[in-house]
Amino acid sequence: MSGKLIVCPTPIGNLEDITLRVLAALREADVVACEDTRRTRVLLERYGVSAKLLSYHEHNEKARSAELVKRMHAGETVALVSDAGMPLVSDPGFVLVRACVAAGLAVEVLPGPSAALAALVASALPADRWRFAGFLPRKRAELEGAFSTPETLVAFESPRRVAASLAVLAELDPERQVAVCRELTKIHEEVVRGTAAELAGRYAEEPPKGEVALVVGPAQPPAAVDLTPALDAVRRLVQSGAKPRVAAGVVAELTGTGANELYRALTADPS
Protein backbone atom coordinates (compact mmCIF):
# COMPACT_ATOMS: atom_id res chain seq x y z
CA MET A 1 0.00 0.00 0.00
CA SER A 2 1.38 3.41 -0.99
CA GLY A 3 2.26 6.02 1.58
CA LYS A 4 1.64 9.74 1.27
CA LEU A 5 3.15 13.21 1.56
CA ILE A 6 1.98 15.59 4.28
CA VAL A 7 2.93 19.24 3.76
CA CYS A 8 3.39 20.81 7.19
CA PRO A 9 3.69 24.58 7.75
CA THR A 10 5.87 25.54 10.71
CA PRO A 11 6.05 28.72 12.84
CA ILE A 12 7.49 31.84 11.18
CA GLY A 13 8.95 33.00 14.50
CA ASN A 14 6.99 32.13 17.61
CA LEU A 15 7.25 28.36 18.17
CA GLU A 16 3.88 28.36 19.92
CA ASP A 17 2.16 28.92 16.56
CA ILE A 18 2.55 25.28 15.50
CA THR A 19 -0.77 23.43 15.18
CA LEU A 20 -1.83 20.21 16.88
CA ARG A 21 -2.37 18.56 13.49
CA VAL A 22 1.16 19.40 12.37
CA LEU A 23 2.61 17.97 15.59
CA ALA A 24 0.59 14.79 15.11
CA ALA A 25 1.78 14.48 11.51
CA LEU A 26 5.41 14.96 12.51
CA ARG A 27 5.09 12.29 15.20
CA GLU A 28 3.49 9.77 12.85
CA ALA A 29 5.71 10.35 9.81
CA ASP A 30 8.32 7.77 8.91
CA VAL A 31 10.63 10.58 7.82
CA VAL A 32 10.56 14.38 7.96
CA ALA A 33 12.05 16.15 4.95
CA CYS A 34 13.34 19.58 5.99
CA GLU A 35 15.48 22.44 4.73
CA ASP A 36 17.82 22.58 7.70
CA THR A 37 17.87 19.57 10.03
CA ARG A 38 19.38 21.65 12.83
CA ARG A 39 16.62 24.22 12.74
CA THR A 40 13.85 21.65 12.50
CA ARG A 41 15.37 19.66 15.36
CA VAL A 42 15.01 22.69 17.65
CA LEU A 43 11.29 22.79 16.90
CA LEU A 44 10.81 19.05 17.38
CA GLU A 45 12.73 18.97 20.64
CA ARG A 46 10.57 21.81 21.96
CA TYR A 47 7.54 19.52 21.67
CA GLY A 48 9.20 16.19 22.44
CA VAL A 49 8.85 14.87 18.90
CA SER A 50 11.28 12.13 17.95
CA ALA A 51 11.43 11.86 14.17
CA LYS A 52 13.90 10.80 11.52
CA LEU A 53 15.08 13.91 9.66
CA LEU A 54 16.26 14.06 6.06
CA SER A 55 17.67 17.19 4.42
CA TYR A 56 15.61 18.52 1.52
CA HIS A 57 16.66 21.88 0.09
CA GLU A 58 17.01 23.76 -3.18
CA HIS A 59 20.35 22.12 -4.00
CA ASN A 60 19.19 18.50 -3.70
CA GLU A 61 15.47 18.73 -4.52
CA LYS A 62 15.51 16.62 -7.67
CA ALA A 63 17.54 13.69 -6.32
CA ARG A 64 15.88 13.75 -2.92
CA SER A 65 12.38 13.88 -4.44
CA ALA A 66 13.04 10.69 -6.40
CA GLU A 67 14.26 8.99 -3.22
CA LEU A 68 11.23 10.12 -1.23
CA VAL A 69 8.77 9.02 -3.91
CA LYS A 70 10.30 5.53 -3.79
CA ARG A 71 9.87 5.47 -0.01
CA MET A 72 6.23 6.52 -0.31
CA HIS A 73 5.60 3.83 -2.94
CA ALA A 74 6.96 1.40 -0.34
CA GLY A 75 4.29 2.58 2.11
CA GLU A 76 6.07 5.28 4.11
CA THR A 77 4.54 8.60 5.15
CA VAL A 78 6.73 11.64 4.48
CA ALA A 79 6.22 14.98 6.25
CA LEU A 80 7.61 18.01 4.41
CA VAL A 81 8.59 21.17 6.31
CA SER A 82 10.60 24.27 5.46
CA ASP A 83 12.55 26.44 7.88
CA ALA A 84 9.46 28.61 8.46
CA GLY A 85 5.95 28.98 7.11
CA MET A 86 4.34 26.99 4.31
CA PRO A 87 6.63 24.86 2.13
CA LEU A 88 6.67 25.83 -1.58
CA VAL A 89 5.86 29.50 -0.78
CA SER A 90 9.31 30.95 -1.54
CA ASP A 91 10.67 27.70 -0.07
CA PRO A 92 11.60 24.25 -1.46
CA GLY A 93 8.93 21.62 -2.04
CA PHE A 94 7.49 22.23 -5.51
CA VAL A 95 9.58 19.48 -7.12
CA LEU A 96 8.48 16.94 -4.52
CA VAL A 97 4.78 17.80 -4.70
CA ARG A 98 4.83 17.60 -8.50
CA ALA A 99 6.66 14.27 -8.34
CA CYS A 100 4.07 12.88 -5.92
CA VAL A 101 1.16 13.99 -8.10
CA ALA A 102 2.80 12.51 -11.18
CA ALA A 103 3.34 9.23 -9.33
CA GLY A 104 -0.27 9.07 -8.17
CA LEU A 105 0.63 9.50 -4.51
CA ALA A 106 -1.63 11.28 -2.02
CA VAL A 107 -0.64 14.81 -1.01
CA GLU A 108 -2.17 16.26 2.16
CA VAL A 109 -1.64 19.94 2.96
CA LEU A 110 -2.15 21.16 6.52
CA PRO A 111 -3.03 24.81 7.26
CA GLY A 112 -0.78 26.93 9.42
CA PRO A 113 1.47 29.98 9.74
CA SER A 114 2.21 32.14 6.69
CA ALA A 115 4.25 35.34 6.72
CA ALA A 116 2.52 36.54 3.55
CA LEU A 117 -0.97 36.26 5.04
CA ALA A 118 0.07 37.72 8.39
CA ALA A 119 1.62 40.72 6.64
CA LEU A 120 -1.39 41.23 4.37
CA VAL A 121 -3.81 41.38 7.28
CA ALA A 122 -1.52 43.52 9.45
CA SER A 123 -0.99 46.04 6.63
CA ALA A 124 -4.60 47.30 6.79
CA LEU A 125 -4.51 47.44 2.98
CA PRO A 126 -7.22 45.91 0.73
CA ALA A 127 -7.20 42.12 1.09
CA ASP A 128 -10.07 41.21 -1.27
CA ARG A 129 -7.70 40.99 -4.26
CA TRP A 130 -3.99 40.53 -3.69
CA ARG A 131 -0.92 39.08 -5.32
CA PHE A 132 2.12 37.38 -3.79
CA ALA A 133 5.37 38.12 -5.63
CA GLY A 134 7.84 36.08 -3.59
CA PHE A 135 11.08 38.05 -3.31
CA LEU A 136 11.03 41.36 -5.18
CA PRO A 137 13.09 41.44 -8.40
CA ARG A 138 16.32 43.44 -8.43
CA LYS A 139 16.18 44.74 -12.00
CA ARG A 140 14.51 48.14 -12.12
CA ALA A 141 12.19 47.35 -15.04
CA GLU A 142 10.95 44.17 -13.37
CA LEU A 143 10.54 45.96 -10.05
CA GLU A 144 8.46 48.70 -11.69
CA GLY A 145 6.34 45.98 -13.30
CA ALA A 146 5.70 44.36 -9.91
CA PHE A 147 4.64 47.70 -8.44
CA SER A 148 2.17 48.29 -11.30
CA THR A 149 -0.18 45.48 -10.27
CA PRO A 150 -3.81 46.57 -9.73
CA GLU A 151 -4.03 44.29 -6.68
CA THR A 152 -2.44 44.67 -3.27
CA LEU A 153 1.11 43.34 -3.56
CA VAL A 154 2.73 41.17 -0.88
CA ALA A 155 6.44 40.41 -1.24
CA PHE A 156 9.50 39.47 0.75
CA GLU A 157 12.54 41.75 0.66
CA SER A 158 16.06 41.75 2.04
CA PRO A 159 16.38 44.37 4.80
CA ARG A 160 19.41 45.74 2.93
CA ARG A 161 17.26 46.46 -0.14
CA VAL A 162 14.09 47.82 1.47
CA ALA A 163 15.15 51.47 1.12
CA ALA A 164 16.16 51.06 -2.54
CA SER A 165 12.94 49.28 -3.50
CA LEU A 166 10.81 51.87 -1.71
CA ALA A 167 12.78 54.65 -3.41
CA VAL A 168 11.78 53.23 -6.81
CA LEU A 169 8.14 53.07 -5.73
CA ALA A 170 8.31 56.62 -4.37
CA GLU A 171 9.51 57.85 -7.78
CA LEU A 172 6.59 56.10 -9.48
CA ASP A 173 3.89 56.94 -6.96
CA PRO A 174 4.99 58.80 -3.81
CA GLU A 175 1.52 58.61 -2.22
CA ARG A 176 1.11 54.83 -2.62
CA GLN A 177 0.26 53.24 0.71
CA VAL A 178 2.83 50.75 2.01
CA ALA A 179 3.36 48.61 5.10
CA VAL A 180 6.77 47.31 6.14
CA CYS A 181 6.19 44.23 8.30
CA ARG A 182 9.28 43.18 10.21
CA GLU A 183 10.02 40.13 12.38
CA LEU A 184 6.40 38.95 12.39
CA THR A 185 5.38 36.91 15.46
CA LYS A 186 8.80 37.47 17.05
CA ILE A 187 9.77 39.57 20.08
CA HIS A 188 10.68 42.62 17.99
CA GLU A 189 7.68 42.45 15.64
CA GLU A 190 6.97 45.80 14.00
CA VAL A 191 4.52 47.01 11.36
CA VAL A 192 5.19 50.48 9.94
CA ARG A 193 2.54 51.98 7.67
CA GLY A 194 2.75 55.10 5.51
CA THR A 195 3.25 56.43 2.00
CA ALA A 196 6.02 55.21 -0.26
CA ALA A 197 7.77 58.58 0.06
CA GLU A 198 7.56 58.58 3.86
CA LEU A 199 8.88 55.05 4.28
CA ALA A 200 11.57 55.43 1.60
CA GLY A 201 12.93 58.38 3.58
CA ARG A 202 12.67 56.57 6.90
CA TYR A 203 14.55 53.47 5.81
CA ALA A 204 17.14 55.37 3.77
CA GLU A 205 18.36 56.77 7.08
CA GLU A 206 18.16 53.50 9.03
CA PRO A 207 17.59 50.16 7.23
CA PRO A 208 15.28 47.71 9.01
CA LYS A 209 16.65 44.63 10.74
CA GLY A 210 15.44 41.07 10.51
CA GLU A 211 13.03 39.40 8.09
CA VAL A 212 10.83 41.81 6.14
CA ALA A 213 7.57 41.48 4.23
CA LEU A 214 6.41 44.46 2.17
CA VAL A 215 2.76 45.11 1.44
CA VAL A 216 2.02 47.68 -1.26
CA GLY A 217 -1.41 49.10 -2.00
CA PRO A 218 -2.96 48.61 -5.47
CA ALA A 219 -1.72 50.77 -8.34
CA GLN A 220 -4.35 53.17 -9.59
CA PRO A 221 -5.25 52.91 -13.30
CA PRO A 222 -3.93 55.81 -15.36
CA ALA A 223 -6.39 58.64 -15.80
CA ALA A 224 -8.14 58.74 -19.16
CA VAL A 225 -6.64 61.32 -21.50
CA ASP A 226 -8.95 63.61 -23.45
CA LEU A 227 -7.71 63.42 -27.04
CA THR A 228 -10.19 65.94 -28.38
CA PRO A 229 -7.92 69.05 -28.50
CA ALA A 230 -4.98 67.15 -29.97
CA LEU A 231 -7.18 65.30 -32.44
CA ASP A 232 -8.72 68.58 -33.61
CA ALA A 233 -5.21 69.90 -34.27
CA VAL A 234 -4.38 66.80 -36.32
CA ARG A 235 -7.54 67.22 -38.39
CA ARG A 236 -6.70 70.86 -39.15
CA LEU A 237 -3.23 69.88 -40.32
CA VAL A 238 -4.66 67.14 -42.53
CA GLN A 239 -7.22 69.56 -43.97
CA SER A 240 -4.29 71.86 -44.76
CA GLY A 241 -2.66 69.10 -46.77
CA ALA A 242 -0.49 67.22 -44.29
CA LYS A 243 -0.40 63.45 -44.40
CA PRO A 244 -2.27 61.87 -41.45
CA ARG A 245 0.76 60.10 -39.96
CA VAL A 246 2.95 63.15 -40.25
CA ALA A 247 0.25 65.33 -38.70
CA ALA A 248 -0.22 62.87 -35.83
CA GLY A 249 3.53 62.81 -35.22
CA VAL A 250 3.83 66.61 -35.11
CA VAL A 251 0.92 67.04 -32.68
CA ALA A 252 2.14 64.17 -30.53
CA GLU A 253 5.55 65.80 -30.19
CA LEU A 254 3.99 69.10 -29.16
CA THR A 255 1.39 67.71 -26.75
CA GLY A 256 3.01 64.56 -25.38
CA THR A 257 0.12 62.45 -26.70
CA GLY A 258 0.88 59.12 -28.36
CA ALA A 259 1.28 59.48 -32.15
CA ASN A 260 -0.17 56.03 -32.82
CA GLU A 261 -3.10 56.75 -30.53
CA LEU A 262 -3.87 59.97 -32.42
CA TYR A 263 -3.53 58.26 -35.80
CA ARG A 264 -5.87 55.42 -34.79
CA ALA A 265 -8.42 57.91 -33.45
CA LEU A 266 -8.24 59.92 -36.67
CA THR A 267 -8.70 56.92 -38.98
CA ALA A 268 -11.53 55.59 -36.82
CA ASP A 269 -13.37 58.92 -37.07
CA PRO A 270 -11.91 61.01 -39.94
CA SER A 271 -14.62 63.65 -39.56
Long-range contacts (C-beta under 8 A, 24 or more apart in sequence): 1-75, 2-72, 2-73, 2-75, 2-104, 2-105, 2-106, 3-30, 3-71, 3-72, 3-73, 3-74, 3-75, 3-76, 3-77, 3-78, 3-105, 4-72, 4-77, 4-78, 4-105, 4-106, 4-107, 4-108, 5-68, 5-72, 5-77, 5-78, 5-79, 5-80, 5-96, 5-97, 5-100, 5-105, 5-106, 5-107, 5-108, 6-77, 6-78, 6-79, 6-80, 6-108, 6-109, 6-110, 7-80, 7-86, 7-87, 7-88, 7-93, 7-97, 7-107, 7-108, 7-109, 7-110, 8-79, 8-80, 8-81, 8-87, 8-110, 8-112, 9-81, 9-85, 9-86, 9-87, 9-110, 9-111, 9-112, 9-113, 9-114, 10-40, 10-43, 10-81, 10-82, 10-83, 10-84, 10-85, 10-112, 10-113, 11-43, 11-84, 11-113, 11-185, 12-84, 12-85, 12-113, 12-114, 12-115, 12-118, 12-184, 12-185, 13-84, 13-183, 13-184, 13-185, 13-186, 13-189, 14-185, 14-186, 15-43, 15-46, 17-112, 17-113, 17-185, 18-43, 18-47, 18-112, 18-113, 19-110, 19-111, 19-112, 21-110, 22-110, 22-112, 23-47, 23-49, 25-79, 25-110, 26-51, 26-79, 26-81, 27-51, 28-77, 29-77, 29-78, 29-79, 30-71, 30-76, 30-77, 30-78, 31-68, 31-71, 31-76, 31-78, 31-79, 32-78, 32-79, 32-80, 32-81, 33-64, 33-68, 33-78, 33-79, 33-80, 33-81, 33-96, 34-80, 34-81, 34-82, 34-83, 35-81, 35-82, 35-83, 35-91, 35-92, 36-83, 39-83, 40-81, 40-83, 51-79, 56-80, 56-92, 56-93, 56-96, 57-92, 58-92, 61-92, 61-94, 61-95, 61-96, 62-95, 64-96, 65-95, 65-96, 65-99, 66-99, 68-96, 68-99, 69-96, 69-99, 69-100, 69-103, 69-105, 72-100, 72-103, 72-105, 73-103, 73-105, 84-113, 84-115, 85-113, 85-114, 85-115, 85-116, 86-112, 86-113, 86-114, 89-114, 89-116, 89-132, 90-134, 90-135, 90-156, 113-185, 115-156, 115-181, 115-184, 115-211, 115-213, 116-154, 116-156, 116-213, 118-181, 118-184, 118-185, 118-213, 119-154, 119-179, 119-181, 119-184, 119-213, 119-214, 119-215, 120-152, 120-154, 120-215, 122-179, 122-181, 122-184, 122-191, 122-215, 123-152, 123-179, 123-181, 123-191, 123-193, 123-215, 124-179, 124-193, 125-152, 125-177, 125-179, 125-215, 125-216, 125-217, 126-152, 126-217, 126-218, 127-152, 129-218, 130-154, 136-161, 136-165, 136-214, 140-168, 143-168, 144-168, 144-172, 147-172, 147-173, 147-176, 147-216, 147-219, 148-172, 148-219, 149-218, 149-219, 150-218, 150-219, 150-221, 151-218, 152-215, 152-216, 152-217, 152-218, 153-214, 153-215, 153-216, 153-218, 154-213, 154-214, 154-215, 155-213, 155-214, 155-216, 156-211, 156-212, 156-213, 156-214, 157-212, 157-213, 157-214, 158-212, 159-207, 159-208, 159-209, 159-210, 159-211, 159-212, 160-207, 162-203, 162-207, 162-208, 162-212, 162-214, 163-200, 163-203, 163-204, 163-207, 165-214, 166-196, 166-199, 166-200, 166-203, 166-214, 167-200, 167-204, 169-196, 169-200, 169-216, 170-195, 170-196, 170-197, 170-200, 172-196, 173-219, 173-220, 176-216, 176-217, 176-219, 177-216, 177-217, 178-214, 178-215, 178-216, 178-217, 179-214, 179-215, 180-208, 180-212, 180-214, 181-212, 181-213, 181-214, 181-215, 182-208, 182-209, 182-210, 182-211, 182-212, 182-213, 183-209, 183-210, 183-211, 184-211, 184-213, 186-210, 225-257, 227-257, 227-261, 227-262, 227-265, 229-255, 230-255, 230-257, 230-262, 231-262, 231-265, 231-266, 234-262, 234-266, 235-266, 238-266
